[in-house]
């Protein structure tokens, strides 16, 4: 199987920094924001975004993980670490590594829909643009046109050894 390098470690770091600046620019007046990473690579990316935000802004940032079965999101309860009261009137940024069909992001947003949050936005490292669900990425590292047969792989769990490739 052929692999084509899309982003190397340095480029990924640049994309993460740009996403962090965009999040800060859109939320500079907030006292606190919640960065919610979808379990796996989405959570690793969320951690990196939080690190970048803490370097550039005075915002208080809470990092939480969304536990979801990506293959079959309705098979198990979607879990988050905060109560509805802790989410109330907060700005939430939902983070995942790749936006393909939108299924994972739309189900990842579900826990926040039962609480009156102030604003819910989304951030992804790579947007493939094959949306089948009514959700979009507000903060995007890279928009990439691919065929449905192609696959994007993100390896982001080890700092300095990150890579995004197309196969």
VOTORLUM-372129 format. One line per 5 residues: number of its first residue (from 0); their letters; for each residue x, y, z of C-alpha. Coordinates in Angstrom, 2 decimals. Each point is the difference from the previous one (the first is absolute). Layout:
! VOTORLUM-372129
NUM) a) X/Y/Z  ...
! end
This chain:
! VOTORLUM-372129
0) xxxxx) 0.00/0.00/0.00  1.42/3.36/-1.01  0.24/2.72/2.61  0.25/3.66/-0.92  1.32/2.39/2.62
5) xxxxx) -2.49/2.80/0.57  1.37/1.72/3.13  3.25/-0.53/1.88  0.59/0.74/3.67  1.02/3.63/-0.56
10) xxxxx) -3.00/0.68/-2.25  -2.36/-1.59/2.53  1.43/2.25/2.73  -0.59/3.04/-2.24  -3.61/-1.08/-0.66
15) xxxxx) -0.62/-0.54/3.72  1.39/3.46/0.81  -2.17/1.61/-2.66  -3.09/-1.80/1.32  0.87/1.17/3.54
20) xxxxx) 0.32/3.61/-1.16  -3.34/-0.20/-1.81  -1.69/-1.46/3.08  1.48/2.77/2.15  -1.01/2.71/-2.49
25) xxxxx) -3.58/-1.28/0.07  -0.11/-0.33/3.80  2.32/2.74/1.33  -2.77/1.52/2.14  -0.80/-3.27/1.77
30) xxxxx) 1.22/-0.82/3.50  0.00/-3.74/-0.62  -0.39/-2.40/-2.91  -0.31/-3.75/-0.14  2.00/-1.96/-2.56
35) xxxxx) -1.69/-3.38/-0.52  2.05/-2.57/-1.88  -1.63/-3.06/-1.52  1.71/-3.08/1.44  3.18/-1.13/-1.73
40) xxxxx) 1.66/2.37/-2.45  -2.61/2.70/0.59  0.97/0.12/3.66  3.74/0.03/-0.79  -0.62/2.89/-2.41
45) xxxxx) -2.11/1.79/2.63  2.90/-0.28/2.50  2.37/1.56/-2.52  -2.48/2.82/-0.69  -0.34/0.64/3.75
50) xxxxx) 3.81/0.17/0.34  0.16/2.53/-2.86  -2.87/2.06/1.45  1.65/0.15/3.41  3.14/1.43/-1.66
55) xxxxx) -1.86/2.80/-1.77  -3.00/0.89/2.16  -1.08/0.69/3.57  -3.15/-2.11/-0.47  -0.89/-2.58/2.61
60) xxxxx) -0.28/-3.24/-1.96  -1.55/-3.29/1.02  0.95/-3.07/-2.01  -2.48/-2.86/-0.08  -0.21/-3.26/-1.89
65) xxxxx) -3.10/-1.27/-1.78  -0.23/-3.78/0.12  -1.83/-1.23/-3.09  -0.09/-3.15/-2.10  1.00/1.53/-3.35
70) xxxxx) -1.09/-3.01/-2.06  -3.44/-0.29/1.61  -0.76/3.12/2.08  -3.49/-1.15/0.96  1.19/-3.31/1.48
75) xxxxx) 1.27/1.53/3.26  -0.66/3.11/2.01  2.18/2.95/-0.97  1.90/1.07/3.14  1.51/3.30/1.04
80) xxxxx) 1.73/0.95/3.24  -2.11/3.06/0.89  -3.54/0.37/1.29  -2.66/2.03/-1.76  0.41/2.69/2.65
85) xxxxx) 3.74/0.29/-0.72  -0.76/0.40/-3.73  -2.76/2.56/0.43  0.69/3.30/-1.80  3.52/-1.06/-0.95
90) xxxxx) 1.76/0.22/-3.35  0.80/-3.50/-1.28  2.47/-0.84/-2.77  -0.51/-3.55/-1.23  3.22/-1.48/-1.46
95) xxxxx) 0.69/-2.99/-2.25  2.89/-0.90/-2.27  -1.81/-0.51/-3.34  -3.40/1.14/-1.22  -1.11/-2.57/-2.52
100) xxxxx) -3.77/-0.55/-0.09  -0.75/2.03/3.14  -1.44/-2.99/1.88  2.52/0.02/2.86  -0.25/3.77/0.46
105) xxxxx) -3.79/0.05/-0.05  -0.24/-2.77/2.58  2.84/1.59/1.99  -2.10/3.17/0.22  -2.99/-1.91/1.39
110) xxxxx) 0.89/0.35/3.73  0.10/3.78/-0.37  -3.43/0.28/-1.60  -1.90/-0.73/3.22  1.65/2.90/1.83
115) xxxxx) -0.29/3.71/-0.80  3.63/0.60/-1.00  1.05/3.49/-1.05  1.58/-1.13/-3.27  1.07/-3.28/-1.58
120) xxxxx) 2.67/0.05/-2.71  2.09/-2.73/-1.59  3.67/-0.38/-0.89  1.69/-2.65/-2.16  3.50/-0.51/-1.30
125) xxxxx) -1.15/-1.26/-3.42  -3.36/0.63/-1.69  -0.65/-2.39/-2.88  -3.25/1.67/-1.01  -2.13/-3.15/-0.39
130) xxxxx) -2.69/1.14/2.42  -3.11/-2.13/0.25  -1.12/1.61/3.25  -0.93/3.65/0.63  3.19/0.99/1.80
135) xxxxx) 3.05/1.94/-1.09  3.39/0.80/1.44  0.37/3.56/1.23  3.77/-0.26/0.45  1.88/-2.07/-2.60
140) xxxxx) 3.69/-0.78/-0.27  -0.18/-1.28/-3.60  -2.86/-0.46/-2.48  0.80/-2.87/-2.32  -1.96/-1.31/-2.96
145) xxxxx) 0.12/-3.78/-0.06  -1.96/-2.82/-1.56  -2.25/-2.11/2.19  2.35/-2.96/-0.50  3.01/1.87/1.37
150) xxxxx) 0.74/-0.02/3.71  1.62/2.66/2.19  2.13/-1.30/2.86  1.06/2.29/2.82  2.70/-1.01/2.48
155) xxxxx) 0.12/2.69/2.66  0.43/-1.75/3.35  3.80/0.46/0.22  1.22/3.61/-0.13  2.70/0.48/-2.61
160) xxxxx) -1.00/-3.15/-1.90  -3.36/1.18/-1.34  -0.94/-0.73/-3.58  -3.04/0.17/-2.25  -0.07/-2.13/-3.12
165) xx) -2.40/-1.03/-2.72  -0.35/-3.62/-1.02
! end
